[in-house]
Structures are given as C-alpha cells and as structure tokens.
C-alpha cells in the first residue's frame, strides 16, 4: 500500500488527467498489463475495472474501463493483484480533450490515473454486484455453429467448442458482441460454404506468401559461409505445398462482413501464424505472418 507510480508524472499524463486527487473504491478484473512510452522513457501500466465509486460525492460508474499509472521499471512494479478485488485508491480523473469525438469516449472518460493504493480488502455491494453480473454467462445458440459464449474480457462471442472445418477443427469468434444478431448470419453463411472458402483462402495465402516462405527457407539452409553451389538444390516450397501445409486454427468475423483467418505455419515461418484478412463482399485484402 502507499504511493505508486513515478514521482515526476509524465507530461503526457498531465495533459490527459486533472491534477486534483480524489478517493475512489474500484473493482478490478484481470491482471495488469503495460506498454512502453518511448518518447518520454516510461512504462504505462493499466488494469481493467468494472466500475468505481467516488468517495466524497458518492458518484458511481458501472462502465468497464481501466486504472492507469506510470513506472520507470516494468518488472519491479507489482502494485495490483489479479481481478475480483475492491481497492480503495487515490487518483486523478480524465480531462475532456479537444479533437475528434472518439477521444472523449466513454471508456477513456471512465478511467482513473492512480497515485496511491490505500487498501485492497474493501467491501461494497454496488461493486460486488457488478462482479457477479460480469461473471454470469451470456451466450447465443446457432443451429450451424453451436453455442457461442461471450468472452467478456475480450468482448467477443466464441464457439464453446472447436468445430469441424474441412477435416480440421477450428474456433470461431464474432468480434462485435453488441451486433451479434447481425454478425451471426454472416458467420453461419461463411461456414456453410466452407469448402469453397477454404480453397480460396489457401490459394490466396499461397499466392501472397510462398515466395516469402522460400526466403525464410533459404535463410534456414544457408549461412554466410555456405557454398551456394553446394546448397542450390534446397527443397523449394511450391504454392500447392504451401496451401496444403498451413493448418486452420481460428476465424474471426465482424459485422461489416470483414473476416480474419488464422493458420499454423507448419514451421515455414519459425512458428509465426499465417493470417489472411478479407471481406465476404469485396474479397481478400492481405495475407501476412504474425506472432
């Protein structure tokens, strides 16, 4: 317990949050994460919250948002335990900023910049009820895809179990959880035509990435000291082989008809995923490797 974060608060934080400190009760979920701010040489850390109570005014928020704080050393900071805990903290509320409307979105305006942890064993009915509601299962049933359960951490629906896809097993997710009724028919139609889509996606991925796969293969077989003549017969991958080797893992769908398909690379890219983006109406957009 006690003061947390950097003694000299980064200027970017001062621009985004009021200077006045207030006391709050907050309900945390999940664990803390962080990102490096290169321009000011510090780590921004955060943990998700389901809501808060401002102690002095009694004002409540039930908007899922986050607590932020700044540290110089990412590894040495372990201020918050995993979620499901009510903390009493001191912190700073966000400022309204000039610019596009999205800058002052509900998520950012419900966040708090933490300066002190007072206690980690608080009790509060309002916040405890938020956690109970959060932990309730939300699901939809599809005759085609089976049961899809809302992953509230990622805010997307996911098939309860992997389902068969052209001889493999695949997980399917629908990203816009608030548009599930619009997006579910898109995913169902895509799945019903999986034989055609599977062929098209594999062919497209092979067209876009086989040359790159062979570049990686060349790097694997050659070293700076290799005699190129001795290694000129390395086993080059064909587009047909590429298309057959990748193994489908997951498909994500969006309400506007966009989709993303993830494949295991069969070690052609040292374990990176092969990822294909497209739209059911306009076709493929790109194929890349990730991870």
Secondary structure, DSSP 8 states (H G I E B T S, - for coil): -EE-S-SS--HHHHHHB-S--EEEEEEEEEEEEEEEETTTTEEEEEEEEEEEEETTT--EE---EEEEEEES-TTT-----SSS-EEEEEEEEB---SS-GGGG-HHHHT-EEEEEEEES----HHHHHHHHHHHS--EEEETTTEEEEEETTTTEEEESS-EEETTEEEEEEES-GGGHHHHHHHHHHHHHTHHHHHHHHHHHHHHHHHHHHHHHHHHHH--TTS-TTTTTT-----HHHHHHH-EEEEEEE-TTSEEEEEEE-TTTTTT-EEEEEEETTTEEEEEEEE-
